[in-house]
Amino acid sequence: MADNINVPIRMLVFTSPECYACPDVERIVHKHVGTYYSDLCHISTIDVIEYPKVAEKYNVRSLPTVMIDDEIVLQGLVTESDIQDLLWQRVTGSIMEREESFDARKETLLTISKNSFDSIMNEEFIRPNIGDYLHVGVMQQMMVSLVALDKLVPHLLYQAGRDVGLYGVGTYLMITLNPSIGTEFRAKERFEEVMTGLVKYFSDNETINIPMKLAESAKVVKLNEDMAVLRINGLASACGAPFVGEPLCHFSAGEMAGITEALTGKHAVVHESKCIGTGHTYCEFEIMVSDDKITRTQEEYQDEYIVEDRSQHFQGILHDISTRLHESFISPKDVFERGNIGNEVHFTKLQQAIVNLRMADPFSGALLYAAGRQLGIFGPGRDILQRYLEDENYSWPLTLDQSLHVLNKFFHFGMIQAAKERSDVKIIEEDDQLKIRIYECAMSSGAKDSETTFCDFMAGYIAGRIQILTSKDCIVTETKCHGLGDKFCEFEISFVD
């Protein structure tokens, strides 16, 4: 697969237990994808009974339905030859579309990288009212939510990180941190200097005025001419995590691979061999380089870590992260185990992952929305909502107007504000419709106009909070976003009949 189509084409098969035609269509799709497109496509089966929100988002009205990259290509019972012909046409078209859209994705990443560099090095803040750092707990909530919902996400996050490593600001910062990288041309010695640069990149850089706060410290524990092992303490994506059963730092692994490729001129693959999420006290990465192309298959990091009742298990992990996030504001204990570096990380690290994921895989928008909605319904803070409800003498269930009033107060609650996920929230009435407007949202602030909304997680979270206040099912749609060229993010709410 070409480097600029490194994210599998997402094929969605919508089914239900009552659909008599679904098993045959699903079997045929799996047969032909496995025979002709196994390196290009990934099939996700969506049970519309279990995930009705996803079906609503894509306007799936009949079964079976097959979608490729946000477009319905098959519906109903069709012949095997028809399926083969349509898949061939649509997969080929999707490859061409991805070739064309790759430049837009790369340009967006470069914009975020420039913003990150100006913020870190020149103190030109992207979010002037709140600053350019957010709580590591916010970052972990989003990453873990995604991993919990879809087994392809680790691969997607790795590829997103690799793109950031190849085209982002990391390579320039590495040379700034270790100028010897730019002057060493012998392959073995240059690889060693790149590893030295990674140690500094993932260490507390406050002392040298590059405060990315990615991790507390790092060191190389093994090194030869084509392989190194990098050990990192307090990495933002996993710091303080309980036992999860699988690694959590896929984006960081991908970023290391991309940076290493860019600076050594060799092919690189990175595997997280130890993680705080697998019960270790640090994260450890095996970094391998070669003059020949080397690949890292999905199976290497899907089958090795299997957790029974995966979704339910990760709900417990999310609750743990959310609880520790709140505890970190009221307790002197270092609940995220970050030492002197504190509990903040530069928000563009989260943004790079979310934006690249969103542009590379259209279905990730639905995943982000579903993850945010789950957190909105089951996450902490319900006691705060209840307190505001009682303060206003409201009777449950609330109207939408009452819910937005309570939700606005919740968003301005001290500990919520301290997470620095956003600077301000306002309720706007426009065209006889109530809307939520968010300023300096961590997921999109400073992003260029990419004709794409990026705040699906926030939309889902708002939907979840409104549902528990109104006891009604609702859909929240982002209509304005930095990714659309707007100066704020705005969300419309509609109830489901």
Helices and strands as residue ranges (DSSP letters): G 3-5, E 9-15, H 22-36, E 41-47, H 52-57, E 65-68, E 71-75, H 80-122, E 133-135, H 136-149, H 153-167, H 170-177, H 180-183, H 187-201, G 206-208, E 217-223, E 227-233, H 250-264, E 267-274, G 276-278, E 283-290, G 298-301, H 310-330, G 339-341, E 344-346, H 347-360, H 364-378, H 382-391, H 400-411, H 414-418, E 424-430, E 433-439, H 456-470, E 474-480, G 482-484, E 489-495
